[in-house]
Amino acid sequence: METLKSDDRETELIALARLVAYALESSRSLEAEVVEFCLDKALHAVLDQIGDRTRAALTSSDIMLMNRSALC
């Protein structure tokens, strides 16, 4: 049961990272500097919570989006 909860947590964190990365990209195109700064910090915080095993499961589109966000 603990493994299932852990897997669900990791899945949710990846979904959250995708959402924040997308919002960060949008804030850049809108030139909303304060929002961009806050979202960048939020994305770093979410990625810090994702385990190494789950990071290996990131798709190439995830990595491309996060690279545009200057993280990888």
Stockholm file with secondary structure:
# STOCKHOLM 1.0

chainA/1-72         METLKSDDRETELIALARLVAYALESSRSLEAEVVEFCLDKALHAVLDQIGDRTRAALTSSDIMLMNRSALC
#=GR chainA/1-72 SS CHHHHHHHHHHHHHHHHHHHHHHHHHHHHTTCHHHHHHHHHHHHHHHHHSCHHHHTTCCHHHHHHHHHTTCC
#=GC SS_cons        CHHHHHHHHHHHHHHHHHHHHHHHHHHHHTTCHHHHHHHHHHHHHHHHHSCHHHHTTCCHHHHHHHHHTTCC
//
